[in-house]
Amino acid sequence: MIYGDLFEMYQLNMNNLYFRGIREITSSKYVGKEIDKSRFICAGVMLMNLKLLRKAHLFETFKKYYLKFYNQKIYYDDQYIINALYINKIDFLPPKFGIWFMTQQYIRKYETLNPIIYSRKDLIDANNKPIIRHLWGITKEGLVLTRKPWNLQKNCQIKKDWQYYAYKTGFFSSICKIYKNICY
């Protein structure tokens, strides 16, 4: 969900960078190549330097890497491959441009990372006043464990915000039929 102006994000320096993203904290299983976890970004919200990516033939390189490990399980396919191939052409976005539902548990995880990219204050400020809220979900052993807004508690502000915008689409009744627990 986008809560504010993206102008500041588009003013970030992208010289010699392919991507900017939020520092990823979840553990990922790697295939084929160890990745510098201190530089690992989330693919949910990214700023991309399309001019450099076209020059680098990103699509062909990406496809070749994917096909090489096709029979092995690559978790978070796009995110893993972006980080595996381009880790030296990546930098971080400020957390307000892609923060998700930031709990104290996540803040503590960020504080254990080395190096620390975001301060506790940066994370709390971004959570309280995000520009972009990244709404994600994960699958574990066939179960969907998700932070999607329709699965959050009834009184959660993120859920209320999402419902407000979902209602404005004109498809709210159809959405309610699919996700029965979102309508109240």
C-alpha positions in Angstrom: 0.0 0.0 0.0 1.3 3.4 -0.9 0.7 6.1 1.7 2.8 9.0 0.4 4.8 10.7 -2.3 7.5 8.5 -4.0 9.5 11.5 -5.2 12.2 11.2 -2.5 12.7 7.5 -3.4 13.3 8.3 -7.0 15.9 10.8 -6.1 18.1 8.2 -4.4 21.5 7.7 -6.1 21.4 4.7 -8.5 24.8 5.3 -10.1 26.4 1.9 -10.7 23.6 0.1 -8.8 21.1 -2.3 -10.3 18.8 -2.5 -7.3 17.8 -0.8 -4.0 15.6 -2.7 -1.6 14.8 -3.2 2.0 17.3 -5.2 4.0 16.0 -8.8 4.2 16.0 -10.5 7.6 14.4 -13.8 6.9 16.6 -16.8 6.5 16.7 -18.1 3.0 17.9 -21.5 1.7 20.6 -21.0 -0.9 21.3 -23.1 -4.0 24.5 -23.1 -6.0 26.2 -20.1 -4.5 26.7 -18.6 -1.0 25.4 -15.1 -0.8 26.7 -12.2 1.4 23.7 -12.1 3.8 24.8 -8.7 5.0 23.7 -7.2 1.6 20.6 -9.4 1.0 17.6 -7.3 0.0 13.9 -8.2 -0.2 12.4 -8.2 -3.7 9.0 -7.0 -2.6 9.7 -3.3 -3.1 12.7 -2.4 -5.2 14.1 0.6 -7.1 15.6 -0.7 -10.3 18.1 0.9 -12.6 16.5 -0.3 -15.9 19.1 1.3 -18.1 22.0 -0.6 -16.5 19.9 -3.8 -16.2 19.3 -3.8 -20.0 23.0 -3.2 -20.7 23.8 -6.1 -18.4 21.3 -8.4 -20.2 19.5 -9.1 -16.9 16.8 -11.3 -18.4 19.1 -13.7 -20.1 21.4 -14.0 -17.1 18.5 -14.4 -14.8 16.9 -17.1 -16.9 20.2 -19.0 -17.4 20.8 -19.1 -13.6 17.2 -20.2 -12.9 17.4 -23.0 -15.5 20.7 -24.2 -14.0 19.0 -24.8 -10.7 15.5 -25.7 -12.0 15.3 -29.1 -10.4 16.4 -27.8 -7.0 14.1 -25.8 -4.7 15.1 -22.1 -4.8 13.2 -20.3 -2.0 11.9 -16.8 -3.1 13.1 -17.5 -6.6 13.3 -13.9 -7.9 14.7 -12.5 -4.6 17.3 -15.2 -4.3 18.5 -14.9 -7.9 18.7 -11.1 -7.8 20.8 -11.3 -4.6 22.9 -14.2 -5.9 23.8 -12.6 -9.2 23.9 -8.9 -8.4 24.9 -8.6 -4.7 27.7 -6.2 -5.6 25.3 -3.9 -7.5 22.7 -3.7 -4.6 22.1 -1.1 -1.9 19.4 -0.4 0.6 16.2 1.6 0.6 15.3 3.6 3.7 12.8 1.4 5.6 9.9 3.9 5.0 9.9 2.8 1.3 9.0 -0.9 1.9 8.4 -1.6 5.6 6.0 -4.4 6.4 4.0 -4.9 9.6 6.9 -4.1 12.0 6.5 -5.9 15.3 9.0 -5.7 18.2 10.1 -9.2 17.2 11.2 -7.9 13.7 12.9 -4.9 15.2 14.9 -7.3 17.5 15.8 -9.4 14.4 17.1 -6.3 12.6 19.2 -5.4 15.7 21.0 -8.7 15.5 22.1 -8.2 11.9 25.6 -7.4 11.1 26.1 -4.7 10.0 23.1 -2.8 11.3 21.6 -0.8 8.5 18.5 0.6 10.2 18.3 2.1 13.7 15.5 1.2 16.0 14.2 4.7 15.6 14.3 4.4 11.7 12.2 1.2 11.9 9.7 2.6 14.4 9.3 5.9 12.4 8.9 3.9 9.2 6.3 1.6 10.8 4.4 4.6 12.2 4.5 6.7 9.0 5.4 4.5 6.0 5.5 5.7 2.5 5.1 2.1 1.1 3.8 -0.7 3.3 5.0 -4.0 1.8 2.3 -6.6 2.4 3.9 -10.1 2.2 3.1 -13.7 3.0 5.1 -16.9 3.3 4.5 -20.6 2.9 5.8 -23.1 5.3 5.2 -26.9 5.0 2.1 -26.3 2.9 0.6 -23.9 5.4 0.2 -20.2 4.5 1.6 -18.1 7.3 0.9 -14.6 6.2 1.0 -11.0 7.1 -1.5 -10.1 4.5 -3.8 -7.4 5.7 -7.0 -9.4 5.5 -5.5 -11.9 7.9 -4.5 -9.4 10.6 -6.6 -8.7 13.7 -9.9 -6.9 13.2 -8.8 -3.7 14.9 -5.4 -3.5 13.2 -4.9 -0.1 11.3 -3.2 -1.8 8.3 -6.3 -4.1 7.9 -8.6 -1.0 8.1 -6.5 0.8 5.5 -6.5 -2.1 3.2 -10.3 -2.6 3.5 -10.8 1.1 2.8 -8.9 0.9 -0.5 -10.3 -2.6 -1.4 -13.8 -1.1 -1.0 -13.0 1.7 -3.4 -12.0 -0.7 -6.2 -15.6 -1.8 -6.8 -14.6 -5.4 -6.3 -15.0 -5.6 -2.5 -17.9 -8.0 -2.6 -15.9 -10.4 -4.9 -12.9 -10.1 -2.6 -15.1 -10.9 0.4 -16.2 -14.1 -1.2 -12.6 -15.2 -1.7 -11.3 -14.0 1.7 -14.2 -14.5 4.0 -12.4 -13.3 7.1 -11.8 -9.8 5.8 -15.3 -8.4 5.7 -16.9 -6.9 8.9 
